[in-house]
């Protein structure tokens, strides 16, 4: 997340995320699932601009007409929660320019909510502690707190328990967003958690001590087979990435889908993979980076 002051307000670049590892441990009594995931933020950004609103209302404007601009949007939910829990009575006019595709497993809505908390805390001079912002983020949605700890972190619980991890070198990816989306609820509903979940240790060791080859071998997503059963056309995206092993060290679906990514051997390899994939008609393609 990149936060900067602008004339009369605050602007935030809210990044997308990739799940480099996602294991589902169990289903909880509240119908959520306990997970363990390694997430990385990448340089694909929504842009939020916040300014004071004299009427005292929370007003959201968005350049994507398919998205709601009322309390169903996590941006509005985050702004209202921050006001309630801090006692602030100020208003805000929020402009949201979308670049992160929806229903792709890239966390765009969650990132926008985290950006809203950060921007309004600065705009309204609240000085909210990081721990309290984390707690608010957890109330808003499962992945929101991650974006307060980017660029990389392990997320546990339903995703709201976040432990930041260090990156020693940038990671370079090619990202494919197919023209079909997936509902997170539908994917989890059809998942049967494993009796013996995998451990996150190998992927963390690869991140800390290995290079992209070691990390590529450790990529894992428990949700991917379920998503590919729901949307068999995604198998073509998976196979196209797998065919580029001279450029990529591994590939995976992000979150509950439908976006896929390949881990490049280096920046040039990720760029080259994007050039190879763009003519294939698999969806929206670009190279992205997660940097320390």
N, C-alpha and C positions, 0 to 999 in steps of 0.2 A: 504494500500500500504506500502510495506517495501522497503526502499531504502538503499543501502550500497555501499561503495566504494570497488572496487576490483583492482587487479593489472592492471594498464593501462586503467581503465574505471569505469563504474558504473553498478551495477546490481539492478534490481527492480523486486519484486514479485507483480504482478498485480492481485488483487482479483476479483472473481465473485461477483455478487450482487443478492439479492432477493428483490422483491417488496412485502412488507408486507401489503401494501394498494395501490391501484391504481384506481383512479376515473378519468374519461374523462369528462371534463367540457363542451367543445364545439369544433366544427370544425372551424378552422381559415381560413381567406381569402387566405392564402398561402398554403392551403391544409394540413398543420400540424394540430394537435389538442392541445388545452390547457389541461394540466393534473394537478393532484395533487397526489403525490405519496410519501410514506415512503419507503426508500430503506435502505438495510443493506448489508454491505460487509461481505463476509464469506471466510474462509480459504481454498479456492480452487484457486490456483494461476497459471497463466501463468508466465513465467520467461523471462524477457528481459535483455540482456547484450549489453551495448553500449560502443564503443571505437572509438577513432579518426580514420578517414579514410584519408590518405595522398592525395588521388586524389581530395578531396573536394566534392565528390559525397555522396549521401545518398544511402547506400547499405543495403538492408534487406535480411536476410536469415531466412527461417522458416522451421521447421521440419514437417509441415503439407503441403504436396504437392498440396492439393486442394485450398489453399489460394493464392491469388495474392501477388506478392512482389514488385509491382509497385505502382503508385499513387492511385490505387483503394483500397489499404490497408490503413486503418486509421493511422497505424504507420508511413508510408511514408508521408501521408497527414499532420500529426502533425509535423513531422520533418521539412518539407518544409515550413509550415506556420510559425513555430518558427524562421526559418532563415529569411524569408521575412520580418516579423514584427519587428525583432530586428536588421536586417542588418548584421547578422553573416554570414561569408563566409566559416566557417569550414565544414568539412565533417564528416560523421559518418558511422560506420559499426554496424548494429544492428542485433543481433541474437535473434530470438523469438522461444521459446519452448512452445507449446500449451498444455494446460490441460483443459481449459474451453471449453465445447462443443459449436459449432456454432448453430444458429437458435433455441436456447433453452430459450431465455429470461433472460440470465445470464450476459449479458453485456460484454462479453469477448473482442470484438473489441474496445468498448469504453474504457474499462479499460486499454487495451494495448496503446491506444492513450494518455490517461492521464499519464501513466507510461513513455511514450516517452517524453512528454513535461517536466516532472520532471527530468528524467535522463539526457536529453540533456542540460537542463538549468544548471545542476550541471557540466556536462562534459565540457561545453563550458564557464563556469564561467560567465554566463550572469546576474545573480542576478535579474531575472524578478520578479516583485511584484506579490503577490497572486491574486490581482484583475485583473491584466493583463493576468495572466495564465488562470483565470476563463473565461475571454472574449475570449481568443483563443480557449479554450475547447468548448465554446458554438458555435463557428464557425465550429468546426470539426464535432460535432454530439450532439444529444440531451442529452445523458446520460454521456458524457465525464466529465463534470464538477463535477458530483457527486463524482467521484473517487478521486478528490482532497480534498474532505471533509469527507471521510469515517472515522469511520465505519458506521455511521447512519446519515441520513439527509432527510429532506422534499424537494422534487423537484417539482417546479412549472413551468409555461410557457409551453414550449414543453419539459421540463426536465432540461433546462440549468440554471434555477434560483434556487439556492441551499441554504438551511438553515440547518446547522448542528444541530443535536439534541444529547443529552447526553444519554449514556447507563450506568445504574447503575450496572447491572449484565450481564454476558454473556448469549447469547441466543443459544440454541442447536437445530439443525435441522437434519432431514433426507431428502436427496435430491434424486429425481429420474429424470433421463434424458432419455426419451423414444427414440427408434431408429428412430423416425420420427421428422422432423423439421417443423417449421412454419415461413412464411415470415411475418415480422412486417407490411409491406405495405398491404398484403392481409387481415390481421386481422383488421387493422384500416379501410380499405376500406369498410368492411362489417358491421362496427359498427355504430349504431345510438345513438349519445349521449343522455343522459336522459334529460327530461325537468326539473327535480328537482334533481340535483346531490347530492350525499351523502356528509356529512361533515367529515373531517379528524380528528376532535376533539376527538372522542372516542378512536381511536387507539393511538393517542398521549398521552391521559390520561392513557391508559393501559400501554404504554411503560414507562411512567414516574413514575406511582404510583402503578401499579398492578404487578402481577406475570405472568407467562406464561399462566395460565388459562384465565385471563382477556384479555391478548393480543390475545390468540387464538380465542376468541369469536369475536374479532374486525377485523380479517383478511378479506380482500375484494379485488377483482379484477374485474373491469367492463369488461375486455377483455376475461375472462375465458369462458363464455357461447358461445361467437363467435368462439373462438378457438376450442371448443369441437364440434361445428357444422361443422367446416371445417375438423376436424380430429376426428371422433367419437371414434376411438380406444383409445383416451386419457381418455375417461370416465372410462375405466378399471383402469387406474392409480389413478384417483380421488377416485374411490370407494375403492381401496385397502388401500389408506391412511385413508379414513374415517372409515374403519373397525378397525383401531388400536387406538380407543379412550382411551384405558387403558394406552397407552404409549404416545399419542400425544394429545395436547390441541387444535389443529386445523390444517387445511391444505389448500393449495392454489396453483394455478398456478402462476409462476413468469413471470411478464411482458407480452409479447405477446405469450409466450410459446416457446417450448413445455415442459419445465421442471416444475415439481411440487415439493413442499416441505411440510413436516410436522413439526410443532413446538413441540419439545420434552418437556416432563414435567421436565426433567433434562438431563444431559449428558448421563447417563446410559440408560435412556429411548430412546433417539435418537439412540444410538448404538444398542439397542435391536430391535428397529423398522427396522434398516438397515438389521440386521440379518434375520428378518422375511421376508423382501421384496426381498432380493437378489435371492432366489430360484424361484421366481414367473415369471421370464422372462419378466418383464415390461420394462427393460432398465438398464442403468448404475445407481448404487445405492451407496451412501456413506453418512456418517454422517459428518456434517460441523458445524462450530461455528462462531458466530459473537460476538466479545469480546470488552469491553470498552478499 
